Amino acid sequence: MIKDEMGKRLRELRLQCKMTQQQVADKMGVAQPVYQRFEKGVYECSYEQLCRLCEIFDVSADYLLGRSEY
């Protein structure tokens, strides 16, 4: 359930930032198919990857994990 909510929020943030999956993947240092699986809720990201996503989108981990609305 957390993976699904996180994936939904990642997609929304990426689209708001007008970024492609490839651009986010490049910033994270992963392949595009790996990032795509995060958005689809198939893969769980590591602590380091979660921190990087928070930096890229300027949001809290609680927001990405669906624990807060901000």
Backbone as XML, in Angstrom:
<?xml version="1.0"?>
<chain id="A" units="angstrom">
  <residue number="1" name="MET">
    <atom name="N" x="0.818" y="-1.193" z="0.000"/>
    <atom name="CA" x="0.000" y="0.000" z="0.000"/>
    <atom name="C" x="0.863" y="1.259" z="0.000"/>
  </residue>
  <residue number="2" name="ILE">
    <atom name="N" x="1.936" y="1.243" z="0.781"/>
    <atom name="CA" x="2.836" y="2.389" z="0.808"/>
    <atom name="C" x="3.478" y="2.573" z="-0.563"/>
  </residue>
  <residue number="3" name="LYS">
    <atom name="N" x="3.868" y="1.457" z="-1.200"/>
    <atom name="CA" x="4.490" y="1.554" z="-2.523"/>
    <atom name="C" x="3.537" y="2.183" z="-3.526"/>
  </residue>
  <residue number="4" name="ASP">
    <atom name="N" x="2.258" y="1.832" z="-3.444"/>
    <atom name="CA" x="1.277" y="2.392" z="-4.376"/>
    <atom name="C" x="1.110" y="3.888" z="-4.168"/>
  </residue>
  <residue number="5" name="GLU">
    <atom name="N" x="0.987" y="4.309" z="-2.910"/>
    <atom name="CA" x="0.824" y="5.739" z="-2.611"/>
    <atom name="C" x="2.071" y="6.511" z="-3.009"/>
  </residue>
  <residue number="6" name="MET">
    <atom name="N" x="3.221" y="5.946" z="-2.712"/>
    <atom name="CA" x="4.473" y="6.616" z="-3.077"/>
    <atom name="C" x="4.579" y="6.747" z="-4.594"/>
  </residue>
  <residue number="7" name="GLY">
    <atom name="N" x="4.241" y="5.702" z="-5.305"/>
    <atom name="CA" x="4.291" y="5.743" z="-6.763"/>
    <atom name="C" x="3.386" y="6.820" z="-7.324"/>
  </residue>
  <residue number="8" name="LYS">
    <atom name="N" x="2.196" y="6.914" z="-6.781"/>
    <atom name="CA" x="1.241" y="7.942" z="-7.223"/>
    <atom name="C" x="1.806" y="9.341" z="-6.971"/>
  </residue>
  <residue number="9" name="ARG">
    <atom name="N" x="2.371" y="9.537" z="-5.798"/>
    <atom name="CA" x="2.919" y="10.854" z="-5.469"/>
    <atom name="C" x="4.152" y="11.182" z="-6.302"/>
  </residue>
  <residue number="10" name="LEU">
    <atom name="N" x="4.980" y="10.183" z="-6.559"/>
    <atom name="CA" x="6.152" y="10.418" z="-7.406"/>
    <atom name="C" x="5.731" y="10.871" z="-8.797"/>
  </residue>
  <residue number="11" name="ARG">
    <atom name="N" x="4.744" y="10.208" z="-9.346"/>
    <atom name="CA" x="4.268" y="10.575" z="-10.686"/>
    <atom name="C" x="3.709" y="11.990" z="-10.689"/>
  </residue>
  <residue number="12" name="GLU">
    <atom name="N" x="2.883" y="12.318" z="-9.702"/>
    <atom name="CA" x="2.312" y="13.664" z="-9.622"/>
    <atom name="C" x="3.405" y="14.728" z="-9.509"/>
  </residue>
  <residue number="13" name="LEU">
    <atom name="N" x="4.384" y="14.480" z="-8.653"/>
    <atom name="CA" x="5.474" y="15.444" z="-8.482"/>
    <atom name="C" x="6.288" y="15.592" z="-9.759"/>
  </residue>
  <residue number="14" name="ARG">
    <atom name="N" x="6.575" y="14.469" z="-10.393"/>
    <atom name="CA" x="7.364" y="14.514" z="-11.633"/>
    <atom name="C" x="6.645" y="15.324" z="-12.698"/>
  </residue>
  <residue number="15" name="LEU">
    <atom name="N" x="5.356" y="15.107" z="-12.845"/>
    <atom name="CA" x="4.589" y="15.843" z="-13.854"/>
    <atom name="C" x="4.486" y="17.323" z="-13.500"/>
  </residue>
  <residue number="16" name="GLN">
    <atom name="N" x="4.330" y="17.649" z="-12.223"/>
    <atom name="CA" x="4.297" y="19.047" z="-11.799"/>
    <atom name="C" x="5.608" y="19.751" z="-12.128"/>
  </residue>
  <residue number="17" name="CYS">
    <atom name="N" x="6.704" y="19.008" z="-12.010"/>
    <atom name="CA" x="8.032" y="19.566" z="-12.292"/>
    <atom name="C" x="8.379" y="19.505" z="-13.782"/>
  </residue>
  <residue number="18" name="LYS">
    <atom name="N" x="7.453" y="18.974" z="-14.580"/>
    <atom name="CA" x="7.666" y="18.843" z="-16.023"/>
    <atom name="C" x="8.961" y="18.091" z="-16.347"/>
  </residue>
  <residue number="19" name="MET">
    <atom name="N" x="9.130" y="16.977" z="-15.644"/>
    <atom name="CA" x="10.298" y="16.136" z="-15.848"/>
    <atom name="C" x="9.859" y="14.802" z="-16.449"/>
  </residue>
  <residue number="20" name="THR">
    <atom name="N" x="10.767" y="14.190" z="-17.175"/>
    <atom name="CA" x="10.521" y="12.845" z="-17.689"/>
    <atom name="C" x="11.032" y="11.830" z="-16.667"/>
  </residue>
  <residue number="21" name="GLN">
    <atom name="N" x="10.593" y="10.604" z="-16.834"/>
    <atom name="CA" x="11.124" y="9.543" z="-15.973"/>
    <atom name="C" x="12.633" y="9.429" z="-16.147"/>
  </residue>
  <residue number="22" name="GLN">
    <atom name="N" x="13.108" y="9.602" z="-17.363"/>
    <atom name="CA" x="14.547" y="9.517" z="-17.622"/>
    <atom name="C" x="15.307" y="10.603" z="-16.871"/>
  </residue>
  <residue number="23" name="GLN">
    <atom name="N" x="14.770" y="11.811" z="-16.832"/>
    <atom name="CA" x="15.435" y="12.907" z="-16.126"/>
    <atom name="C" x="15.532" y="12.622" z="-14.625"/>
  </residue>
  <residue number="24" name="VAL">
    <atom name="N" x="14.454" y="12.110" z="-14.050"/>
    <atom name="CA" x="14.483" y="11.779" z="-12.616"/>
    <atom name="C" x="15.461" y="10.636" z="-12.380"/>
  </residue>
  <residue number="25" name="ALA">
    <atom name="N" x="15.410" y="9.627" z="-13.215"/>
    <atom name="CA" x="16.323" y="8.488" z="-13.085"/>
    <atom name="C" x="17.773" y="8.942" z="-13.158"/>
  </residue>
  <residue number="26" name="ASP">
    <atom name="N" x="18.079" y="9.848" z="-14.080"/>
    <atom name="CA" x="19.446" y="10.367" z="-14.201"/>
    <atom name="C" x="19.875" y="11.080" z="-12.924"/>
  </residue>
  <residue number="27" name="LYS">
    <atom name="N" x="18.981" y="11.883" z="-12.356"/>
    <atom name="CA" x="19.303" y="12.594" z="-11.120"/>
    <atom name="C" x="19.511" y="11.626" z="-9.953"/>
  </residue>
  <residue number="28" name="MET">
    <atom name="N" x="18.791" y="10.512" z="-9.986"/>
    <atom name="CA" x="18.924" y="9.501" z="-8.933"/>
    <atom name="C" x="20.129" y="8.592" z="-9.138"/>
  </residue>
  <residue number="29" name="GLY">
    <atom name="N" x="20.592" y="8.506" z="-10.373"/>
    <atom name="CA" x="21.688" y="7.598" z="-10.679"/>
    <atom name="C" x="21.227" y="6.167" z="-10.885"/>
  </residue>
  <residue number="30" name="VAL">
    <atom name="N" x="19.992" y="6.018" z="-11.388"/>
    <atom name="CA" x="19.452" y="4.685" z="-11.691"/>
    <atom name="C" x="18.983" y="4.666" z="-13.142"/>
  </residue>
  <residue number="31" name="ALA">
    <atom name="N" x="18.726" y="3.488" z="-13.643"/>
    <atom name="CA" x="18.195" y="3.348" z="-14.997"/>
    <atom name="C" x="16.718" y="3.746" z="-15.007"/>
  </residue>
  <residue number="32" name="GLN">
    <atom name="N" x="16.241" y="4.218" z="-16.139"/>
    <atom name="CA" x="14.842" y="4.648" z="-16.263"/>
    <atom name="C" x="13.862" y="3.534" z="-15.905"/>
  </residue>
  <residue number="33" name="PRO">
    <atom name="N" x="14.086" y="2.279" z="-16.327"/>
    <atom name="CA" x="13.132" y="1.227" z="-15.947"/>
    <atom name="C" x="13.033" y="1.016" z="-14.430"/>
  </residue>
  <residue number="34" name="VAL">
    <atom name="N" x="14.126" y="1.267" z="-13.718"/>
    <atom name="CA" x="14.099" y="1.146" z="-12.260"/>
    <atom name="C" x="13.200" y="2.230" z="-11.682"/>
  </residue>
  <residue number="35" name="TYR">
    <atom name="N" x="13.401" y="3.471" z="-12.129"/>
    <atom name="CA" x="12.551" y="4.555" z="-11.634"/>
    <atom name="C" x="11.081" y="4.295" z="-11.998"/>
  </residue>
  <residue number="36" name="GLN">
    <atom name="N" x="10.846" y="3.815" z="-13.193"/>
    <atom name="CA" x="9.472" y="3.520" z="-13.623"/>
    <atom name="C" x="8.804" y="2.541" z="-12.665"/>
  </residue>
  <residue number="37" name="ARG">
    <atom name="N" x="9.551" y="1.572" z="-12.184"/>
    <atom name="CA" x="8.997" y="0.591" z="-11.249"/>
    <atom name="C" x="8.676" y="1.217" z="-9.896"/>
  </residue>
  <residue number="38" name="PHE">
    <atom name="N" x="9.414" y="2.263" z="-9.507"/>
    <atom name="CA" x="9.057" y="2.996" z="-8.282"/>
    <atom name="C" x="7.685" y="3.642" z="-8.464"/>
  </residue>
  <residue number="39" name="GLU">
    <atom name="N" x="7.493" y="4.288" z="-9.604"/>
    <atom name="CA" x="6.207" y="4.952" z="-9.864"/>
    <atom name="C" x="5.060" y="3.946" z="-9.945"/>
  </residue>
  <residue number="40" name="LYS">
    <atom name="N" x="5.323" y="2.774" z="-10.450"/>
    <atom name="CA" x="4.269" y="1.759" z="-10.574"/>
    <atom name="C" x="4.020" y="1.017" z="-9.261"/>
  </residue>
  <residue number="41" name="GLY">
    <atom name="N" x="4.867" y="1.264" z="-8.267"/>
    <atom name="CA" x="4.698" y="0.581" z="-6.984"/>
    <atom name="C" x="5.190" y="-0.843" z="-6.989"/>
  </residue>
  <residue number="42" name="VAL">
    <atom name="N" x="6.063" y="-1.170" z="-7.937"/>
    <atom name="CA" x="6.594" y="-2.523" z="-8.046"/>
    <atom name="C" x="7.833" y="-2.691" z="-7.160"/>
  </residue>
  <residue number="43" name="TYR">
    <atom name="N" x="8.703" y="-1.696" z="-7.151"/>
    <atom name="CA" x="9.939" y="-1.729" z="-6.368"/>
    <atom name="C" x="9.818" y="-0.810" z="-5.167"/>
  </residue>
  <residue number="44" name="GLU">
    <atom name="N" x="10.481" y="-1.198" z="-4.082"/>
    <atom name="CA" x="10.670" y="-0.313" z="-2.939"/>
    <atom name="C" x="12.052" y="0.303" z="-3.088"/>
  </residue>
  <residue number="45" name="CYS">
    <atom name="N" x="12.149" y="1.572" z="-2.771"/>
    <atom name="CA" x="13.457" y="2.217" z="-2.885"/>
    <atom name="C" x="14.226" y="2.074" z="-1.576"/>
  </residue>
  <residue number="46" name="SER">
    <atom name="N" x="15.522" y="2.202" z="-1.672"/>
    <atom name="CA" x="16.379" y="2.149" z="-0.493"/>
    <atom name="C" x="16.283" y="3.476" z="0.261"/>
  </residue>
  <residue number="47" name="TYR">
    <atom name="N" x="16.840" y="3.502" z="1.438"/>
    <atom name="CA" x="16.873" y="4.730" z="2.235"/>
    <atom name="C" x="17.567" y="5.844" z="1.455"/>
  </residue>
  <residue number="48" name="GLU">
    <atom name="N" x="18.693" y="5.521" z="0.835"/>
    <atom name="CA" x="19.448" y="6.511" z="0.070"/>
    <atom name="C" x="18.634" y="7.036" z="-1.112"/>
  </residue>
  <residue number="49" name="GLN">
    <atom name="N" x="17.928" y="6.142" z="-1.786"/>
    <atom name="CA" x="17.103" y="6.551" z="-2.921"/>
    <atom name="C" x="15.933" y="7.412" z="-2.458"/>
  </residue>
  <residue number="50" name="LEU">
    <atom name="N" x="15.339" y="7.065" z="-1.323"/>
    <atom name="CA" x="14.256" y="7.872" z="-0.767"/>
    <atom name="C" x="14.751" y="9.281" z="-0.457"/>
  </residue>
  <residue number="51" name="CYS">
    <atom name="N" x="15.912" y="9.373" z="0.170"/>
    <atom name="CA" x="16.488" y="10.691" z="0.480"/>
    <atom name="C" x="16.740" y="11.491" z="-0.793"/>
  </residue>
  <residue number="52" name="ARG">
    <atom name="N" x="17.241" y="10.845" z="-1.816"/>
    <atom name="CA" x="17.516" y="11.527" z="-3.095"/>
    <atom name="C" x="16.225" y="12.025" z="-3.731"/>
  </residue>
  <residue number="53" name="LEU">
    <atom name="N" x="15.177" y="11.219" z="-3.693"/>
    <atom name="CA" x="13.890" y="11.646" z="-4.246"/>
    <atom name="C" x="13.349" y="12.855" z="-3.482"/>
  </residue>
  <residue number="54" name="CYS">
    <atom name="N" x="13.515" y="12.857" z="-2.174"/>
    <atom name="CA" x="13.083" y="14.011" z="-1.369"/>
    <atom name="C" x="13.831" y="15.265" z="-1.792"/>
  </residue>
  <residue number="55" name="GLU">
    <atom name="N" x="15.118" y="15.136" z="-2.061"/>
    <atom name="CA" x="15.919" y="16.277" z="-2.521"/>
    <atom name="C" x="15.472" y="16.738" z="-3.906"/>
  </residue>
  <residue number="56" name="ILE">
    <atom name="N" x="15.276" y="15.806" z="-4.797"/>
    <atom name="CA" x="14.894" y="16.145" z="-6.175"/>
    <atom name="C" x="13.574" y="16.903" z="-6.203"/>
  </residue>
  <residue number="57" name="PHE">
    <atom name="N" x="12.596" y="16.435" z="-5.435"/>
    <atom name="CA" x="11.261" y="17.028" z="-5.479"/>
    <atom name="C" x="10.997" y="18.023" z="-4.338"/>
  </residue>
  <residue number="58" name="ASP">
    <atom name="N" x="11.983" y="18.199" z="-3.453"/>
    <atom name="CA" x="11.874" y="19.141" z="-2.335"/>
    <atom name="C" x="10.633" y="18.860" z="-1.486"/>
  </residue>
  <residue number="59" name="VAL">
    <atom name="N" x="10.497" y="17.603" z="-1.083"/>
    <atom name="CA" x="9.396" y="17.183" z="-0.217"/>
    <atom name="C" x="9.972" y="16.318" z="0.906"/>
  </residue>
  <residue number="60" name="SER">
    <atom name="N" x="9.154" y="16.063" z="1.917"/>
    <atom name="CA" x="9.585" y="15.221" z="3.027"/>
    <atom name="C" x="9.372" y="13.743" z="2.693"/>
  </residue>
  <residue number="61" name="ALA">
    <atom name="N" x="10.089" y="12.910" z="3.407"/>
    <atom name="CA" x="9.894" y="11.465" z="3.260"/>
    <atom name="C" x="8.479" y="11.090" z="3.695"/>
  </residue>
  <residue number="62" name="ASP">
    <atom name="N" x="7.975" y="11.745" z="4.732"/>
    <atom name="CA" x="6.602" y="11.468" z="5.176"/>
    <atom name="C" x="5.605" y="11.726" z="4.054"/>
  </residue>
  <residue number="63" name="TYR">
    <atom name="N" x="5.831" y="12.780" z="3.289"/>
    <atom name="CA" x="4.923" y="13.057" z="2.170"/>
    <atom name="C" x="5.008" y="11.939" z="1.135"/>
  </residue>
  <residue number="64" name="LEU">
    <atom name="N" x="6.216" y="11.587" z="0.734"/>
    <atom name="CA" x="6.358" y="10.531" z="-0.291"/>
    <atom name="C" x="5.768" y="9.203" z="0.172"/>
  </residue>
  <residue number="65" name="LEU">
    <atom name="N" x="5.884" y="8.921" z="1.459"/>
    <atom name="CA" x="5.381" y="7.658" z="1.987"/>
    <atom name="C" x="3.893" y="7.682" z="2.299"/>
  </residue>
  <residue number="66" name="GLY">
    <atom name="N" x="3.255" y="8.827" z="2.077"/>
    <atom name="CA" x="1.821" y="8.922" z="2.301"/>
    <atom name="C" x="1.440" y="9.144" z="3.743"/>
  </residue>
  <residue number="67" name="ARG">
    <atom name="N" x="2.411" y="9.578" z="4.546"/>
    <atom name="CA" x="2.143" y="9.792" z="5.973"/>
    <atom name="C" x="1.729" y="11.207" z="6.293"/>
  </residue>
  <residue number="68" name="SER">
    <atom name="N" x="1.867" y="12.115" z="5.328"/>
    <atom name="CA" x="1.431" y="13.493" z="5.514"/>
    <atom name="C" x="0.954" y="14.037" z="4.175"/>
  </residue>
  <residue number="69" name="GLU">
    <atom name="N" x="0.232" y="15.126" z="4.223"/>
    <atom name="CA" x="-0.287" y="15.734" z="3.002"/>
    <atom name="C" x="0.618" y="16.849" z="2.490"/>
  </residue>
  <residue number="70" name="TYR">
    <atom name="N" x="1.738" y="17.103" z="3.157"/>
    <atom name="CA" x="2.634" y="18.200" z="2.747"/>
    <atom name="C" x="4.054" y="17.725" z="2.685"/>
  </residue>
</chain>
